[in-house]
Amino acid sequence: MVNRSSHRHRAGLVALLFTSALGTTAGTAEAKETLTWLLRDFPPLTIFAGPQAGQGAIDRIMPELIARMPEYEHQIMHVNRARGTQMLQDPDVFACDPTLLWTPERDKTILFSIPTYATPGNGITIERSNHKLFAPYLTEDGHLDLAAVLASNTVKVGIVGERSYGPVIDKVIRTTTQPDNLILHYGNAAVGSMLQMERMDRFQAIISYWPEARFHAQQQGIALDELEFFPVKDAPKYQFAHIGCSKTDKGRAAIEIINREMRTLRVTRLIGFYAEWMVKKEEYLRDSKTFFDDAGE
């Protein structure tokens, strides 16, 4: 004969344990930290609008990286460079930016991952019709002496506010004796806007990555043969970017996981995603075989 009281007791205990398990699971889920990813409109890495929206190299790697970080809840926030910098420096915000160049100044307030991808170095984009203004400052190998251009006081150059262009160009910008010839732009899609301003002769050159300038030119219907791009004298062929996170305990824990996962993803996935946007794709893929040999882990 079944003891109904005992049966009810066991059933109640099972129900209690099940409910407790659900509560524990729910509590665990609620306890996850939310990691905010700060993305700028930065083609061809991140693309916010148009027919290729979401198809940038970083756009495509983010779901794979997020899937490998189940320790966190993740949210994506679109910001401009100034807002992103402000949030990364706020000790009450837990955030990461996947598209940062390392600089000594940023290192004081931001934690950096291992190098995650290499981009062709920044340079000068001009309208071909203005070539004669820059010809006197070109080296034999086609690099532009940016310091001499600015010192000549003959042209104005557009730059993105609070963006780093790498140590060589940053130093030229910081030490120029003609700072009034640098026109700062702080808005979203800054390079696209500056291309339009360049065509209106608000300035005669912009500093940017060539793949970025090409993307915006194509979006605006500007024929690429109307533009010229010059690497900057003494600047490296490639620059290494990192993921930068809040310089807090939460940021340090996230960076450890990011480093672990990106050692694989940067080689198996991200190089290929970015190569699709390169003018010289085969050269980029060939060079990529040595990108991380001595990039500084």
BELWODA-V175391 format. One record per residue. RES is the residue in three letters. PSI is psi as a letter, one per 20 degrees, with the letter a starting at -180 (NA if undefined). Layout:
res	psi
RES	PSI
RES	PSI
This chain:
res	psi
MET	p
VAL	p
ASN	o
ARG	h
SER	g
SER	h
HIS	g
ARG	h
HIS	g
ARG	g
ALA	g
GLY	h
LEU	g
VAL	g
ALA	g
LEU	g
LEU	g
PHE	g
THR	g
SER	g
ALA	g
LEU	g
GLY	g
THR	g
THR	g
ALA	g
GLY	h
THR	g
ALA	g
GLU	h
ALA	i
LYS	p
GLU	q
THR	o
LEU	p
THR	p
TRP	p
LEU	o
LEU	p
ARG	q
ASP	n
PHE	m
PRO	q
PRO	k
LEU	g
THR	p
ILE	o
PHE	h
ALA	r
GLY	r
PRO	i
GLN	j
ALA	p
GLY	j
GLN	j
GLY	r
ALA	g
ILE	h
ASP	g
ARG	h
ILE	h
MET	g
PRO	h
GLU	g
LEU	g
ILE	g
ALA	h
ARG	j
MET	m
PRO	i
GLU	i
TYR	q
GLU	q
HIS	q
GLN	q
ILE	p
MET	p
HIS	p
VAL	r
ASN	r
ARG	g
ALA	g
ARG	g
GLY	g
THR	g
GLN	g
MET	h
LEU	h
GLN	i
ASP	o
PRO	i
ASP	j
VAL	p
PHE	o
ALA	q
CYS	q
ASP	p
PRO	j
THR	l
LEU	p
LEU	q
TRP	p
THR	q
PRO	h
GLU	g
ARG	h
ASP	i
LYS	h
THR	i
ILE	q
LEU	p
PHE	q
SER	a
ILE	r
PRO	p
THR	h
TYR	r
ALA	p
THR	q
PRO	q
GLY	q
ASN	q
GLY	a
ILE	p
THR	p
ILE	r
GLU	p
ARG	h
SER	i
ASN	j
HIS	h
LYS	h
LEU	h
PHE	i
ALA	h
PRO	i
TYR	j
LEU	p
THR	r
GLU	h
ASP	j
GLY	j
HIS	q
LEU	p
ASP	n
LEU	h
ALA	g
ALA	h
VAL	g
LEU	h
ALA	h
SER	h
ASN	k
THR	i
VAL	r
LYS	q
VAL	p
GLY	p
ILE	q
VAL	p
GLY	p
GLU	j
ARG	q
SER	p
TYR	j
GLY	r
PRO	h
VAL	g
ILE	h
ASP	g
LYS	g
VAL	g
ILE	g
ARG	h
THR	j
THR	q
THR	i
GLN	m
PRO	h
ASP	i
ASN	j
LEU	p
ILE	o
LEU	q
HIS	p
TYR	i
GLY	r
ASN	q
ALA	l
ALA	g
VAL	h
GLY	g
SER	h
MET	h
LEU	g
GLN	g
MET	h
GLU	h
ARG	h
MET	j
ASP	k
ARG	h
PHE	r
GLN	i
ALA	q
ILE	q
ILE	p
SER	r
TYR	q
TRP	g
PRO	h
GLU	g
ALA	g
ARG	g
PHE	g
HIS	h
ALA	g
GLN	h
GLN	h
GLN	j
GLY	k
ILE	p
ALA	p
LEU	h
ASP	i
GLU	i
LEU	q
GLU	q
PHE	p
PHE	p
PRO	q
VAL	p
LYS	p
ASP	i
ALA	q
PRO	q
LYS	h
TYR	q
GLN	q
PHE	p
ALA	r
HIS	r
ILE	p
GLY	p
CYS	r
SER	p
LYS	m
THR	r
ASP	h
LYS	g
GLY	h
ARG	g
ALA	g
ALA	g
ILE	h
GLU	g
ILE	g
ILE	g
ASN	g
ARG	g
GLU	h
MET	i
ARG	h
THR	g
LEU	h
ARG	h
VAL	g
THR	h
ARG	g
LEU	h
ILE	g
GLY	g
PHE	g
TYR	h
ALA	h
GLU	i
TRP	i
MET	q
VAL	g
LYS	m
LYS	g
GLU	h
GLU	g
TYR	g
LEU	h
ARG	g
ASP	h
SER	i
LYS	i
THR	j
PHE	g
PHE	j
ASP	h
ASP	k
ALA	i
GLY	n
GLU	NA
